[in-house]
Amino acid sequence: MHELMNRVNSIICGPKNESLTDFIGNFKNNYPEFLKKNVIVDLSKLGIIKNTDLMQFLNTAVLHLKNNTSFVIVSQNNDVDHLPEELVTAPSLIEAIDIIELDEISRDLGF
C-alpha cells in the first residue's frame, strides 16, 4: 500500500504496485489505524473502476460518517450516480482534498 500523505487528521493511500483486490485486502488489514482519520483512497491510476469494486468500501465509508470523519475515493468511475450517497467519490485528488476540507469546515460549524 502506498501512502502519499499523512497529516494529523488525514491520510491519502492507494495501490502502488498491486491489484485492486490486493490493495483492498491490505487496506482492510491496516484499517484500524485509519478509523479516526479522514481518508482518501486514490484509485485514479487504475483507470475506470466498476461500481461493484467501489461498493467494497461502503462499510468503511459508513463507519467514517458515524465517527465524524470523511472517506473519499478518487476514481474515474463514470457511473457514480448509481452509488449510495454514503460512498463519496471524486474524479481527482485535488477535488477529494477539497471535499475533506469542506467536510471539516462543516463539522467545525456544527453541521
C-alpha positions as CSV (number, residue, x, y, z in Angstrom):
1,M,0.0,0.0,0.0
2,H,1.4,3.4,-1.0
3,E,0.9,6.2,1.4
4,L,1.1,9.6,-0.3
5,M,0.3,11.9,2.5
6,N,-0.1,11.5,6.3
7,R,-1.4,14.5,8.2
8,V,-2.6,14.6,11.8
9,N,-6.2,14.1,10.7
10,S,-6.0,12.9,7.2
11,I,-4.3,10.2,5.1
12,I,-4.1,9.5,1.4
13,C,-3.4,6.0,0.3
14,G,-3.7,3.9,-2.9
15,P,-2.3,0.9,-4.6
16,K,1.4,1.2,-5.6
17,N,2.3,-1.9,-7.5
18,E,-0.6,-4.2,-6.5
19,S,-4.0,-5.2,-7.9
20,L,-7.2,-3.6,-6.6
21,T,-8.0,-6.9,-4.8
22,D,-4.6,-7.0,-3.1
23,F,-4.9,-3.3,-2.1
24,I,-8.4,-3.8,-0.6
25,G,-7.1,-6.7,1.5
26,N,-4.1,-4.6,2.7
27,F,-6.4,-1.6,3.3
28,K,-8.7,-3.7,5.5
29,N,-5.8,-5.2,7.4
30,N,-4.5,-1.7,8.1
31,Y,-7.9,0.0,8.6
32,P,-7.9,0.2,12.4
33,E,-5.1,2.9,12.2
34,F,-7.2,4.9,9.7
35,L,-10.5,4.8,11.6
36,K,-10.2,8.2,13.3
37,K,-8.7,10.0,10.3
38,N,-10.1,11.5,7.2
39,V,-9.2,9.0,4.4
40,I,-8.7,9.5,0.7
41,V,-8.3,6.2,-1.3
42,D,-6.7,7.2,-4.6
43,L,-7.6,4.6,-7.2
44,S,-7.0,7.0,-10.1
45,K,-4.1,5.1,-11.5
46,L,-6.3,2.0,-12.0
47,G,-8.5,3.7,-14.6
48,I,-12.2,3.2,-14.5
49,I,-13.4,1.1,-11.5
50,K,-16.6,-0.9,-11.5
51,N,-19.3,0.1,-9.0
52,T,-19.1,-3.4,-7.6
53,D,-15.5,-2.8,-6.7
54,L,-16.2,0.6,-5.1
55,M,-19.0,-1.0,-3.1
56,Q,-16.4,-2.9,-1.2
57,F,-15.6,0.3,0.6
58,L,-19.2,1.1,1.6
59,N,-19.0,-0.3,5.2
60,T,-15.8,1.7,5.7
61,A,-17.5,4.9,4.4
62,V,-20.4,4.4,6.8
63,L,-18.1,3.9,9.7
64,H,-16.3,7.1,8.9
65,L,-19.6,9.0,8.8
66,K,-20.5,7.7,12.2
67,N,-17.1,8.8,13.5
68,N,-17.5,12.3,12.0
69,T,-14.6,11.7,9.7
70,S,-14.5,11.8,5.9
71,F,-13.9,9.0,3.4
72,V,-13.4,9.8,-0.3
73,I,-12.5,7.6,-3.2
74,V,-10.6,9.1,-6.1
75,S,-12.0,7.2,-9.1
76,Q,-12.5,7.9,-12.8
77,N,-15.8,5.9,-12.5
78,N,-18.4,7.1,-15.0
79,D,-21.3,5.6,-13.1
80,V,-21.2,7.4,-9.7
81,D,-24.9,8.3,-9.9
82,H,-25.7,4.7,-9.1
83,L,-23.7,4.6,-5.9
84,P,-25.1,5.1,-2.4
85,E,-24.7,8.7,-1.1
86,E,-22.5,7.4,1.7
87,L,-19.9,6.4,-0.8
88,V,-18.3,9.7,-1.8
89,T,-16.1,9.8,-4.9
90,A,-14.1,12.5,-6.7
91,P,-12.6,12.5,-10.1
92,S,-9.2,13.9,-8.9
93,L,-7.1,14.1,-5.9
94,I,-7.4,17.8,-5.6
95,E,-11.2,17.5,-5.6
96,A,-11.0,14.8,-2.9
97,I,-8.9,17.1,-0.7
98,D,-11.4,19.9,-1.3
99,I,-14.3,17.6,-0.2
100,I,-12.5,16.8,3.0
101,E,-11.7,20.4,3.7
102,L,-15.3,21.4,3.2
103,D,-16.4,18.5,5.5
104,E,-14.0,19.7,8.2
105,I,-15.4,23.2,7.9
106,S,-19.0,21.9,8.1
107,R,-18.1,19.8,11.2
108,D,-16.4,22.8,12.8
109,L,-19.5,24.9,12.3
110,G,-21.7,22.2,13.8
111,F,-23.5,20.9,10.7
